[in-house]
C-alpha cells in the first residue's frame, strides 16, 4: 500500500504521538461547537520513544556542532586579517549571517518535514513543485535579507562610531549577499562588490517565477518577510556585541565560541519548534489549539516535566546541551591548544550560560508556536526565525558575560594571591 493509505490505516495509533491527556484517552472531549475542529486525516509520527528521539537527534547534532566548532576556529584566525581589522562591521555581520543560515535553512527543513509527515508530498509531481518552490523562496530571502543585514551592520557601526564609509558599504553589502547566497565568498574591489550585488538582485525575478509554482509558498514570499527581517535585526545586536568585545584582551576567545553557542542553541530550538508545529498540523486546524494546549503561557514544568511527546523531546534536547558543549569545547581546545583560557571558572560559566540559553529558547518555542497557531499562521515559517535570532542575541550576550565574570574572578584571585582557584591544569 502507498504512504497515504498506510497513514489512514494507522489513524487510531495514539501511541506514536506519546501519551495523550487523560481526558482524550477516556473518550470524547466536551468541546464547544465554536471550537470544534473539522475532521482531518491523522498521521503517525513514527512510534517515537525517548531512545528513538535521542538517537535521531544526536548524530546531526554532533556533526552540526563539529562544523560550528571549526567555524569558530576559522573566525578566530580570520579576525586578524586586514579586511576584518579595517572593516569592523564585517564582524558585526557574523551572528546575523550565521542566524540567517539557520532562519532560512531550518525553516525550509521544518516546512518540508511537516509536508512529509502530513502527506502533502506523496504525489511525485506535487513533491517537485513544493521542493523547487521552497528552494527558490530561500534564495530570494537570502539575497534580500543578506543585503538588509549588511545595511543593519553599517547603521549600527555608524551610530557607534559616528561615521559612514561608502566604499566599505559596497564591500559589506556584497560580502553579505554572496555569503547568504553561496555560503562564503571574498571580494577586494568595491566595483566588483557593486556588480555582484546587481547580479544577485537581478536573479530575483527568475526565482520568483519558480516560487509561483506553489501558491502556499508564494504566500510566504508575499507575507513572510517580517519574521526573518526582525530576526536579522535581533541577531545584529548580537553581532554588535561581538565586534565590540572581540579585540579586548579580557574577551579573548569570543570569536571561537560565538558560532558554537549561537549555533547549538539555534539548532536545538529549531528541532523543537518543528516538532511542535508538525504535531499541531496533525492534530488540529490553524486557528484552533487542542484543548490540552489552550494556555498561551504554559507552566514551565509542563514544558519539560510531563509525559507528553513535546515535553519529552524538550527534555532530551535540554539534556544534550552540557555533554554536547563539553565535547565541542574539548575539540576546540585540542585545535587551539594554549591560546584558549585554561580557567575552570570559565568552563563552568560557559556551560551554565549554554543551559540557560537553551532552557529559555525551548520554553519560548512552546509559547510562540501556540500563539502563532492561534493566529492561524504557520509556525514553520514564523517561529524559527524569531527564536534563532533571539538565540544569537542571548548566546553572544551570555558568552560576553561569561568572559567578563571569569576575568573579574581571575583578577580578584590574583590580587588575593590564589590564582590556582580559577586556573586549570597548565
C-alpha positions in Angstrom: 0.0 0.0 0.0 1.2 3.6 -0.6 2.1 6.1 2.0 -1.3 7.8 2.2 -3.1 4.5 2.7 -0.7 3.4 5.3 -1.2 6.6 7.3 -5.0 6.1 7.1 -4.7 2.6 8.4 -2.7 3.9 11.4 -5.4 6.5 12.1 -6.0 5.5 15.7 -2.4 4.7 16.7 -2.1 7.3 19.5 1.0 5.7 20.9 3.1 7.2 18.2 2.4 10.7 19.5 3.2 9.9 23.1 0.8 9.7 25.9 -2.2 12.0 25.3 -4.0 13.9 28.0 -6.2 11.7 30.2 -9.4 13.4 29.0 -8.6 12.4 25.5 -7.8 8.8 26.5 -11.1 8.5 28.4 -13.2 9.4 25.4 -14.7 12.3 23.6 -14.0 15.8 24.9 -16.8 18.2 25.6 -15.6 20.9 23.2 -17.9 23.9 22.4 -19.2 23.9 18.9 -17.4 27.1 18.1 -14.1 25.4 18.9 -14.7 22.0 17.2 -12.1 21.0 14.8 -13.1 19.7 11.4 -12.1 16.1 10.9 -8.7 15.7 9.2 -6.5 12.7 8.4 -4.4 11.7 11.3 -0.7 10.9 10.6 1.6 8.7 12.6 4.9 10.3 13.9 6.7 7.0 13.9 6.2 5.3 17.3 8.7 7.6 19.0 10.3 6.9 22.3 12.9 8.7 24.4 15.6 6.5 22.9 14.4 6.9 19.3 14.2 10.7 19.6 17.7 10.8 21.2 19.2 8.6 18.5 17.7 10.7 15.7 18.9 14.0 17.2 22.3 13.0 18.4 24.1 12.3 15.1 23.1 15.5 13.3 23.6 17.5 16.5 27.2 16.3 16.8 28.0 16.8 13.2 26.5 20.3 13.3 28.4 21.1 16.5 31.7 20.0 14.9 31.0 22.3 11.9 30.3 25.2 14.3 33.4 24.5 16.3 35.5 24.6 13.1 33.7 27.8 12.1 34.7 29.3 15.4 38.3 28.3 14.9 38.3 29.8 11.4 36.7 33.0 12.7 39.4 33.3 15.4 42.0 33.1 12.6 40.4 35.4 10.2 39.6 38.1 12.7 43.2 39.3 12.4 43.1 39.7 8.6 43.5 43.3 7.4 40.0 43.4 6.0 38.4 42.4 9.3 40.7 44.9 11.2 39.9 47.7 8.8 36.2 46.9 8.3 35.0 46.1 11.9 31.4 45.9 10.6 32.2 42.6 9.0 32.4 41.1 12.5 29.0 42.6 13.2 27.7 40.5 10.3 28.8 37.2 11.7 25.9 36.4 14.1 23.1 37.7 11.7 24.5 35.7 8.8 25.0 32.6 10.9 21.5 33.2 12.2 20.2 33.8 8.7 21.5 30.5 7.6 19.6 28.9 10.5 16.5 31.0 9.9 16.2 30.1 6.2 17.5 26.5 6.1 15.9 25.3 9.3 12.7 27.0 8.4 12.9 25.2 5.0 13.6 21.9 6.7 10.7 22.4 9.1 8.2 23.1 6.3 9.4 20.1 4.3 9.2 17.9 7.4 5.6 19.0 8.1 4.8 18.4 4.4 6.3 14.9 4.6 4.6 13.9 7.8 1.2 15.2 6.7 1.3 13.5 3.3 1.5 16.7 1.2 4.4 15.4 -0.9 3.3 11.8 -1.5 2.5 12.7 -5.1 5.8 13.0 -7.1 4.5 15.9 -9.2 3.4 17.9 -6.2 6.7 16.9 -4.5 8.7 18.5 -7.3 6.6 21.7 -7.1 6.9 22.1 -3.3 10.6 21.4 -3.2 11.6 23.6 -6.1 9.4 26.4 -4.9 10.8 26.2 -1.4 14.4 26.3 -2.6 13.7 29.3 -4.8 12.0 31.1 -1.9 15.0 30.5 0.3 17.3 32.0 -2.3 15.1 35.1 -2.7 15.0 35.6 1.1 18.8 35.0 1.3 19.5 37.8 -1.2 17.2 40.3 0.3 17.8 39.7 3.9 21.6 39.4 3.4 21.5 42.8 1.8 19.5 44.2 4.7 21.8 42.5 7.2 24.7 44.5 5.7 22.7 47.7 6.0 21.9 47.0 9.6 25.6 46.3 10.4 26.5 49.6 8.7 23.9 51.5 10.6 24.9 50.1 13.9 28.5 50.7 13.2 27.8 54.3 12.0 25.8 55.0 15.2 28.6 53.7 17.4 31.4 55.4 15.6 29.5 58.4 14.1 30.9 57.8 10.6 29.8 56.1 7.4 32.2 54.9 4.7 30.5 54.4 1.4 33.4 52.4 0.0 33.2 49.9 2.8 29.5 49.8 2.3 29.9 48.2 -1.1 32.3 45.5 0.3 30.0 44.8 3.2 26.8 44.5 1.1 28.5 42.3 -1.5 30.0 40.0 1.2 26.7 39.7 3.0 24.6 38.9 -0.1 27.1 36.4 -1.5 27.7 34.8 1.9 23.9 34.4 2.3 23.5 33.0 -1.3 26.6 30.8 -1.7 27.8 30.3 1.9 31.1 32.2 1.6 32.9 34.5 -0.9 35.6 37.2 -0.8 35.9 40.4 -2.7 38.6 43.1 -2.6 37.2 45.6 -5.2 34.2 47.8 -4.5 33.4 47.8 -8.2 33.2 44.1 -8.2 31.2 44.3 -5.0 28.7 46.6 -6.5 28.5 44.4 -9.6 28.0 41.2 -7.5 25.0 42.9 -5.7 23.4 43.9 -9.0 23.8 40.3 -10.5 22.2 38.6 -7.5 19.4 41.1 -7.3 18.8 40.6 -11.0 18.2 36.9 -10.2 15.2 37.6 -8.0 12.5 37.8 -10.8 13.6 34.3 -12.1 13.4 32.9 -8.6 10.0 34.4 -8.1 8.7 32.6 -11.2 9.9 29.3 -9.7 8.2 30.1 -6.4 4.9 30.8 -8.2 4.6 27.0 -8.9 3.3 26.6 -5.4 0.6 29.1 -4.2 1.2 28.4 -0.5 4.9 29.1 -0.9 4.1 32.2 -2.9 2.0 33.4 0.1 5.1 33.0 2.3 7.1 35.1 -0.2 4.5 37.8 -0.1 3.7 37.9 3.6 6.6 36.1 5.4 9.2 38.8 5.4 8.6 40.2 8.9 9.9 37.3 10.9 13.2 36.9 9.1 13.9 40.6 8.9 13.1 41.1 12.6 15.3 38.1 13.5 18.1 39.6 11.4 17.8 42.8 13.4 17.9 41.0 16.7 20.9 39.0 15.6 22.7 42.2 14.5 22.7 43.4 18.1 24.5 40.2 19.0 26.9 41.0 16.2 27.5 44.4 17.7 28.4 42.8 21.0 30.9 40.6 19.2 32.5 43.4 17.2 32.9 45.5 20.4 34.4 42.7 22.5 36.4 40.6 20.1 39.6 42.7 20.2 39.6 43.1 24.0 42.0 41.0 26.0 39.5 40.0 28.7 37.2 38.7 26.0 39.8 36.6 24.3 38.0 33.6 22.8 34.8 35.4 21.8 35.5 34.6 18.1 35.9 30.9 18.8 32.9 30.3 20.9 30.3 32.7 19.4 29.4 30.5 16.4 29.2 27.4 18.7 26.9 28.8 21.4 24.7 30.6 18.9 24.5 27.7 16.5 23.9 25.0 19.0 21.1 26.9 20.7 19.5 27.7 17.4 19.7 24.1 16.2 18.1 22.7 19.3 15.2 25.2 19.4 14.6 24.8 15.7 14.2 21.0 16.2 11.7 21.5 19.0 9.8 24.2 17.1 9.5 22.0 14.0 8.3 19.0 16.1 5.6 21.1 17.9 4.5 22.6 14.6 4.2 19.2 12.9 2.2 17.9 16.0 -0.3 20.8 15.6 -0.6 20.3 11.8 -1.5 16.6 12.5 -3.9 17.1 15.5 -5.6 20.4 14.9 -6.6 23.1 12.4 -4.8 26.5 12.1 -6.5 29.0 14.5 -7.7 26.3 16.9 -5.4 24.9 19.6 -6.1 21.4 21.0 -7.7 21.5 24.4 -4.6 20.3 26.2 -2.6 23.2 24.7 -5.1 26.1 25.3 -2.8 28.0 27.7 -0.7 30.5 25.8 1.8 30.7 28.7 2.1 27.2 30.0 3.7 26.3 33.3 7.4 25.6 32.6 7.0 22.3 34.3 4.5 21.2 31.7 7.1 22.1 29.0 9.9 19.9 30.5 8.4 17.5 33.1 5.3 15.8 31.7 4.8 12.6 29.7 3.6 14.5 26.6 5.7 13.9 23.4 6.7 17.5 23.1 7.8 17.7 26.7 9.7 14.5 26.3 11.6 15.9 23.3 12.3 19.2 25.2 13.9 17.2 28.0 16.1 15.2 25.5 17.2 18.4 23.8 18.0 20.1 27.1 19.9 17.1 28.4 22.1 17.2 25.3 23.4 20.7 26.0 26.1 20.0 28.6 27.7 16.9 27.1 27.5 18.4 23.6 29.2 21.6 24.6 31.8 19.7 26.6 32.7 17.7 23.5 32.9 20.8 21.3 34.9 22.6 24.0 37.4 19.8 24.2 37.8 19.6 20.4 38.3 23.4 20.2 41.0 23.1 23.0 42.7 20.3 21.0 42.9 22.5 17.9 43.7 25.8 19.6 45.9 24.5 22.4 47.2 27.1 24.9 45.7 30.0 23.1 42.4 29.4 24.9 41.7 30.3 28.6 42.5 27.4 31.0 40.2 28.8 33.6 37.9 26.3 35.4 35.5 29.1 36.3 35.1 29.9 32.6 34.2 26.3 31.7 31.5 26.3 34.4 30.2 29.7 33.4 30.1 28.7 29.8 28.1 25.5 30.4 25.7 27.4 32.7 25.2 30.1 30.1 24.5 27.5 27.4 22.0 25.7 29.6 20.2 29.0 30.5 20.1 30.0 26.8 18.6 26.7 25.6 16.1 26.5 28.5 14.7 29.9 27.7 14.6 29.1 24.0 12.8 25.8 24.4 10.2 27.4 26.7 9.6 30.3 24.3 9.3 27.8 21.4 6.3 26.3 23.2 4.8 29.7 23.8 5.4 31.2 20.4 4.1 28.1 18.5 0.9 28.3 20.4 0.4 32.0 19.8 1.3 31.7 16.1 -1.1 28.7 15.6 -3.8 30.6 17.4 -3.4 33.4 14.9 -3.8 30.9 12.1 -0.2 31.4 11.0 2.2 28.6 10.1 4.8 28.1 13.0 7.2 26.5 10.5 7.7 29.9 8.8 7.0 32.3 11.6 8.6 31.0 14.8 12.0 29.6 13.9 13.5 33.0 12.7 12.4 34.8 15.9 13.8 32.0 18.1 17.1 31.6 16.3 17.6 35.4 16.3 16.9 35.6 20.0 19.3 32.6 20.4 22.1 34.6 18.7 21.5 37.6 21.0 21.2 35.5 24.1 24.2 33.4 23.2 26.5 36.3 22.3 25.4 38.4 25.4 25.8 35.5 27.8 29.1 34.5 26.3 30.5 38.0 26.8 29.2 38.0 30.3 31.0 34.7 31.0 34.3 36.2 29.8 33.7 39.3 31.9 32.9 37.4 35.1 35.8 35.0 34.6 38.2 37.9 34.1 36.9 39.6 37.3 37.3 36.3 39.2 40.8 35.7 38.0 41.8 39.3 38.7 40.4 39.0 42.2 42.2 35.7 42.7 45.5 37.1 41.6 45.1 40.1 43.9 44.3 37.7 46.8 47.3 35.6 45.9 45.3 32.5 44.9 45.5 32.2 41.1 45.1 28.4 41.3 41.5 28.8 42.4 40.4 29.7 38.8 43.2 28.1 36.8 43.1 24.7 35.2 46.0 22.4 34.5 49.0 24.1 32.8 
